[in-house]
Amino acid sequence: MKVAFCRYESSREAHSNVSDVLDAEEINQVEKLENEFSSYIGSEYALATSHGTSALHLAMLALDLKRGDKIVCSVNAHPKVPEVVRHFDAEPIFIDIDSQTYNINLDKLEVYLEDNKAKKLKAVIVTHVAGQCVDLERLYTMAEIYDVKIVEDASEALGATYKGKKIGSTGADITCFNFSSHLKKDVCNGGMLVSNSLEIIERAKLLSSHGMTRDENSLEYIYDVVDIGFDYSMSQLDAAYIRAQIKEQDKNLKRVQEIAQMYNKALSEVNHITIPKSSDEHPYSLYIIKVDKNRDSFALELKKHGVEVGLHYIPLHFLSYYKNKYSLKVNNFPVALTSYQQIMSLPIYPSMQDKEVQYVIDKIKSVASTRV
């Protein structure tokens, strides 16, 4: 048997929506997606983008990021996070992580903010690893005290909640979603930027279309350019497909949590394996285990048996560009270093069958039993 790390989901409604686009039905799929998404999340505004990275880059534009500004982020994040910062010739500041959730360590973040009060410090980008959140109330309080904006990277947190409220409606200045996230590539691409700030969303909307403005009462081909923007627009086909995904998301999350409980029950007592720390609101968008030694050889053994696994993420200070640019040492972030050497993401997605879950469990137990 082969169990892929991820398998894309397609529904009858997705096919129907895409057919509407191909049949030239007069339906603005992007506009409908934005309205449906803001209703689903509970945010005031939503702006669709071509990719998740586009949403994050647009967030930096909306915050008017400039050369020399500083953006704080976790050292355990996808490379797109510091990448969008560097495109402005601004500086990413890396913070070590919590050993159980793999999210940014708020204690260390607070120490940094306290010791580095400056106008150049613009924002904190918080990545919700596996869809699990930090203590957001504490984070937002820190943002007020130190006068920084909060941007949430919710690439793995679509439908996830914090104290009953969906991520994207809990109080961040901007939240960015990704509909085809790292190692979970789908047949479509797309991102979403959400905010409760009309000022932020209007600036983002302007810059998402080359900084162009048009007079609604004038001819359509008459336009002006009032700022430097780019083209971040989502296609009608992508929007049509994603609309169906949003309708299925809560049901899909429920199935994923069922799979997570199967893993939890079967793997909790397995030698050399540590399962994720559970919580009532953990969405298990990723199921991240720890292997106490020789993670890569463990993963290779699983691969031989047809089980694909992932890694979230390689710490940013391990990557040549950031390591060389900022003279970073491997031991600069000890928790991220230790976690990186042990963590592994198991297959988990709604269409995964029970027999596939059991196969993954059996193979993990089999490989673990050979370890000393």
N, C-alpha and C positions, 0 to 999 in steps of 0.2 A: 504493500500500500504506500501511496505517497500523500502526505498532508502538507499542502502549501502553507506558507506563512500567512497569506491573505488571498481571498477570492472575491472578485467584485460581485456586487449584488445588482440584479436587474429585475424590475417588476413589470407587470402588465401596464401599469400606469406610466412608467418611464417610457415604454414603447409607444404608448398612445400620445404622450406629450411630444416626443420626438417626431412622431408622424405628423402632428399638427404643424410643426415647424417646416418639415419637408413638403407638406401640402400647402404651404403659404397661407395658413390660417391667420387671420388678423388678431393674434394674441401676442402681447408683449411679455414673453416668458421671463425676461430679466426683471421687469417691473413687478410681475406677479411673485417671483421668487423673493424679491426684497421685501414686499409687503407680508408675505407668508412667513418669511424668516423672522422679521421683527416681532410678529405676533407669537410665533413659536418660542422665541427666546424671552420676550417680554421687554425688549429694548424700544426706545423711541424711534431710532433710525437704523437702517441697514443699507449698505452700499456693496453691490456685487462687484467682484474683481476677477481678472483672468486666472489668477493663481493665489494660493495662500501667501506666497512670498510677495506678490504684488500688493496684497492687503497690508502686509507689515511694512513694506517700503512706502506705501501711500500714507500709512500712519505716521511715519517719520516726517514726510512732507507736510502733513496736516499739523504736526507739532512745530513746524518751521525749524527743523534741525539744521544747524550750521556747522561749519568747519570749527573744530576745537571743542565742540560741545561733548558732553559725556553722557553715555547711556549705560546704566548698570543692568547686568543680566547674570543668569546662572551659568556656571562653567559647563553644566550638563544641559545642552540645548542643541537643536539642529543648527548647522552652520549658517542658515539663512538669518538667524537672529543677529549675530555680530556683522554679517555681510551687509545687511541693509544699513547698518550704522556706518560702516566704512565707506559706503558709496557717497556719503556726505562729507567725507574726510573728518568725521567725528570719531570719538574714541569709545570702544566698548570696555567696560570695567567688569571683570569676572569675579563672581562670588562662589564660594564652595557650597556644598549641598547637604541636605539632611540624609542621614544614612539609611533611613527606612522608606521615605517617599521619593528620594532622588530629586526633589524640588529644591529651589533656592533656600538656603538656611536663613531664616528671618533674623536670628540673633546676629549673625555675621553681617547681614545686610544693614541692620540698625547701627552696628558699630561703624561700618563704612560711612553711612549717611551722617552720623554724628561727627565723625572726624574729617569730613570733606564737604562742609557747607560752602557752596560756591554757586554763582550764577550760571556757570557753565554746565552744572549738573542738571540735565534736562528731564530725564525720565528713568523709570525702571521697567524693563520688560520681564514679565514673569511667565515662564513656560509651565503649563500644567501637565507634567509627565504622567502618562497613562490616564489622563483625564482627572487626576486627583489634584485637589487644591491645597495651597498653603492656607494658613489662618488669614482669610481675606480681610476680616474686620481689623485685625492688627496691622496688616499691610496698608490699608487705606488710611488708618490713623497716622502711621509713619509718613505717608505721602503728604498729609496735611501739615504735620509738624515740620518736615524738611522741605516743603514746597517743591515736590517733584510730581510729574504726571505718572500714572500707572497705565501701561499697555500690557494686556494679557494675550499671550500666545496660546490660543485654545485649539490648536491643530488636532489634539486628541481629546478634546473636551466638549464635542457637540452633544448637547442634551444632558451633560453632567450638571449636577446641582451643588450649591453651597447653602446650607441651612434652608433647603427647600426651594431656593431660587435658582433658575438656570444661569449657568455661566454666560456672561454677556449682559446680564441685568442686575449684577450685584454691586456695581459702583465704580468700576474702572473707567478711566477716561476714554479708552478705546479697547475693544476686544477684537482679535483677528482669528478667523476660522479658516480651515483648509479642507477642501472636499476630496483631496487626493494626497494624503499626507505621507510622510517618509516611510518607505517600505510597504505602504498600503496603496500603491498606485491603482487608480480606477480607470475606467474607459473615458472619463471626462476629467477636465481640470477646472478648478474654480476656487475662489476664496470669498470671504465676506468680512467687511469691516463694519462693526456696530458701535454706536455711541449714543449717549443721551444728550450730547451737546450739539445744538443746531450749528453753532459756529464751526466746530470741528468737521461735522458732516458736510456742510456747505463748501468749506475749503477743500475737503477731500474730493467732493464731487467735481468741483471746478478743475482740480489738478489731475483728475482721472481721465480727462478728455482734452489733453494738450493745453489746458488753461483757456479754452475757447468759450466765448459767450455769444449768444444769439438773441436777437430781438424776436420774440414770438410773433409779433405783428408784421415782421418783415419777411422777405423771401428766404427760403431755407438755406440757400447757398451764401447768404451774407453772414459773416461772422467777424469777431474781433478776438485777439489773443491778449489777455491781461496779465498772464503770469507764465512761468516755465512749468509745464506739466509733462505728461507722458500719456500713452494709451494703456490703460489698465482694464479696459472693458471686457466683460464676460460675453461669450457668444450666446445666441438664442438657443442653440442646440445643447450647450452645456447647462444652461439655466433650466431647460425643459427636463433634462435628465435628473438634475439635482432636486428639482421641486418634488419629484416622486420620492427621492431619498429622505427628504425632510419629513414627509408624511409617515414614513416607515420607521423613523429613527427611534422613537420611544419603544416600539415593539422590538426593534432590533437590539436595543440596549438591554431589554429584559432577557432576551435569549442569551446575550453575551454574559450577563450576570449569572445565569443558570450554568453556563459552561464553567465560569470562574469557580462556582461552588463545587462543581465536580472535581476540578483541579485541587481546590483547597482541601477537600475531604480526602482525596487519594494521595496527595503529596506531602501533607503536613508532618508525617512521621518518617519520611524517606531520608535516610542518611545522606549527608553532603548537600542536601537541598533545603533552602529557606524560601517559603512562599511569601507573597506580598502581605504587608500589614493590612488587615481588612478594616473597613469602616462602613457604616450604613450607607454612605453616599459615594463609595468607590465605584465608578462606572466600569472599571476593568477594560477600558479601551485598548489597553495593552496588559498582558499578564506577565509581569516581570518577576522571575525567580533569581535566586543567588545560588551559584555552584561554588562550594568552598575552595576548590582548587582545580586548576587546569580547565578553565571554562572553554577555551577554544578546542581542546581535544574532545571534550564532552560534546560540543556542538558538531564537530566533525563526525563523531560516532552516530549522533542522531541523524545527520545528513545521509550517512550510509544506509540508514534504515528508512529513508524517505521523509524524514521530519525536518521541515525548514524552520529555522529560528531567526530572530532579529536581535538588534542591539540598539538600545536607546539611552544614551548616545555615546559616541567616542567623545571624551571631554575636549572642549575647544582648545585647551592649552597643549593638547597632543598634536594638533594639526599644524603642519609646517608653517603656514602663513602667519598664524597668531603666535606660535611659539617663537618664530624668528623676529617678527615685527615688535613684540613686546618683551623679548628676552625672558620668556617664561620657562620655569623649571618644572619637571615632572612632579616634584614634591610640593609645589606651591599650593596645591589643593588636595590635601591628603585624603579627605573623605571621597571625593570624586575619583581619585586614583584607585583606592581600595574597591569601591563599588564597580568601577569600570572593569576591573580584573575578574569580577565575579558574575555580573548580571547577564541575563539572557531573556529575551522576550519570546514566549511560546505562541503558537498559532491560536488565535481566538477571534471568531467572527460569526455573524448570525447564521450563515448557511452551513456552518460546521455541523456534521452529524455526530450523534452520540458515539457511534462506533469509531469515528475519527478521533474524538476526544480520548476515548479509551485506548486507542492505539498509541497516541502520544504519551499517555500516562504509563502504559506498559513499557514503552521504549525508554522513558526516563528512568523508571525503576530498574530496568535491565542494565542500562549503562551505569547507573549509580551503584549497583550491586558489585560492579567490578572495581570500584574505587577503594583504596585503602585509607 
